[in-house]
Amino acid sequence: TAIYWRNTWKYQARAYRHLFWDSGTMLANLLATAGALGIPARLVTFFLDARVNRLLALDSDKEVSLELVSLGSAAPPAVAPAVEPISPRSLPLSSTEVDYPLAGEIHAASSLVEPDEVRAVRASAMGAPRAVPGSLLSLPEPLPVSGKPLGETIIRRGSTRQFSGQPISARAMATALFHATRGIPADFLQGPGHRLVDLYLIVNAVDGIEPGAYCYWPEAHGLERLKGGDFRGQAGFLCLEQALGSDASVVIFFLADLGPILERFGNRGYRLANLEAGIIGGKCYLSAYGQGFGASGLTFYDGDVVRFFSPHAEAKDALFVTVLGRSVRGTPSIEVPLQLAKK
Ligand SMILES: Cc1cc2nc3c(=O)[nH]c(=O)nc-3n(C[C@H](O)[C@H](O)[C@H](O)COP(=O)(O)O)c2cc1C
């Protein structure tokens, strides 16, 4: 679930998309943990919003359910048991709150109301794999395992507040990109190899890769070169004039052609595209910290990002940004409680 105010106090109505980046970041951790424990996990994004909100006793003017995850593989019950309503008391986050009604309006406009609507969108899971262009720059083989165990990686992960500008290796970047894009077990995707979002890169400092703008093709694990050059200044500007964008080794911009996505899923598609970007971004965080470097999620200037990557990105929308690089503080050294790092 998400409480609007936790994001709207800072980002106002634009916070709506943050709900999906943030929950995607958390889901990346959950899916990785389930995978490590061998527990089948499946992300459920098509559900009757009001029913789930009621089940959780949410005050849906303030807090709404975003996604469900099914864990394990038990047979479904023949009849769903009746669940009594609950009414927990909660403490207010702030003494006063500002309402940004647009967030609630887009949530209502992308909610599923009738069981038939849920069945219909479930049947529309995303379709045809992409046609990969012919001449790609091939990337190094990704590392099969990172240096750290998953539990330690999740505890150490955080958002790098300042990058040093130092390079990472092509193999480190390739490892992050490869493992972050191996598919998501979700009801809106037909299977691995299907995706809604595209990954555009500004390479600032990656050893062995010419600085420039690229499109990453997960299907072929290769880069399509868009233009060469030092774009550090533009990268910082595009990331809402934050030095994180210019000091990172590589800036990953998630874009999508929302037209066909909205056609397929209705307004729900807007949530899904942002969510997929958030999950891939979250996996990039894990891969970065697992390999001993840093990452951060970022906001950006929407139209300028699309213009920078055009004509390739024409007609697409910018959704989210994740940056990878070396922290000025070196490898994060947070104390890891041993009982959490061990079984
Ligand atoms: C999805 C996402 C988007 C973010 N956007 C920004 C941003 O635009 N600027 C920034 O300085 N930090 C950004 N951050 C970093 C957050 O401020 C930071 O994550 C937050 O303080 C929570 O801490 P943690 O990620 O270290 O656990 C973002 C982080 C995430 C996960």
The ligand as an SDF file (V2000), in Angstrom:
LIG
                    3D

 31 33  0  0  0  0  0  0  0  0999 V2000
   12.4570    5.4290   -6.4840 C   0  0  0  0  0  0  0  0  0  0  0  0
   13.4130    6.4020   -5.8860 C   0  0  0  0  0  0  0  0  0  0  0  0
   13.4870    7.7330   -6.3600 C   0  0  0  0  0  0  0  0  0  0  0  0
   14.3670    8.6530   -5.8010 C   0  0  0  0  0  0  0  0  0  0  0  0
   14.4900    9.9530   -6.2810 N   0  0  0  0  0  0  0  0  0  0  0  0
   15.4740   10.7900   -5.7800 C   0  0  0  0  0  0  0  0  0  0  0  0
   15.7650   12.0980   -6.3250 C   0  0  0  0  0  0  0  0  0  0  0  0
   15.1570   12.5460   -7.2850 O   0  0  0  0  0  0  0  0  0  0  0  0
   16.7480   12.8630   -5.7580 N   0  0  0  0  0  0  0  0  0  0  0  0
   17.4890   12.4150   -4.7140 C   0  0  0  0  0  0  0  0  0  0  0  0
   18.3600   13.1300   -4.2470 O   0  0  0  0  0  0  0  0  0  0  0  0
   17.2410   11.1780   -4.1870 N   0  0  0  0  0  0  0  0  0  0  0  0
   16.2770   10.3760   -4.7020 C   0  0  0  0  0  0  0  0  0  0  0  0
   16.0640    9.1200   -4.1700 N   0  0  0  0  0  0  0  0  0  0  0  0
   16.7730    8.7720   -2.9640 C   0  0  0  0  0  0  0  0  0  0  0  0
   15.8500    8.9650   -1.7670 C   0  0  0  0  0  0  0  0  0  0  0  0
   15.8590   10.2620   -1.3350 O   0  0  0  0  0  0  0  0  0  0  0  0
   16.2890    7.9840   -0.6970 C   0  0  0  0  0  0  0  0  0  0  0  0
   16.0850    6.7950   -1.2830 O   0  0  0  0  0  0  0  0  0  0  0  0
   15.4860    8.0180    0.5600 C   0  0  0  0  0  0  0  0  0  0  0  0
   16.1000    8.8940    1.3860 O   0  0  0  0  0  0  0  0  0  0  0  0
   15.3650    6.5960    1.1690 C   0  0  0  0  0  0  0  0  0  0  0  0
   16.6090    6.0850    1.5190 O   0  0  0  0  0  0  0  0  0  0  0  0
   17.3080    4.7660    0.8720 P   0  0  0  0  0  0  0  0  0  0  0  0
   16.9870    4.6310   -0.5940 O   0  0  0  0  0  0  0  0  0  0  0  0
   18.7390    5.0750    1.1120 O   0  0  0  0  0  0  0  0  0  0  0  0
   16.8070    3.5710    1.6440 O   0  0  0  0  0  0  0  0  0  0  0  0
   15.1820    8.2190   -4.7410 C   0  0  0  0  0  0  0  0  0  0  0  0
   15.1200    6.8840   -4.2880 C   0  0  0  0  0  0  0  0  0  0  0  0
   14.2570    5.9790   -4.8520 C   0  0  0  0  0  0  0  0  0  0  0  0
   14.2400    4.5510   -4.3400 C   0  0  0  0  0  0  0  0  0  0  0  0
  1  2  1  0
  2  3  1  0
  2 30  2  0
  3  4  2  0
  4  5  1  0
  4 28  1  0
  5  6  2  0
  6  7  1  0
  6 13  1  0
  7  8  2  0
  7  9  1  0
  9 10  1  0
 10 11  2  0
 10 12  1  0
 12 13  2  0
 13 14  1  0
 14 15  1  0
 14 28  1  0
 15 16  1  0
 16 17  1  0
 16 18  1  0
 18 19  1  0
 18 20  1  0
 20 21  1  0
 20 22  1  0
 22 23  1  0
 23 24  1  0
 24 25  2  0
 24 26  1  0
 24 27  1  0
 28 29  2  0
 29 30  1  0
 30 31  1  0
M  END
$$$$
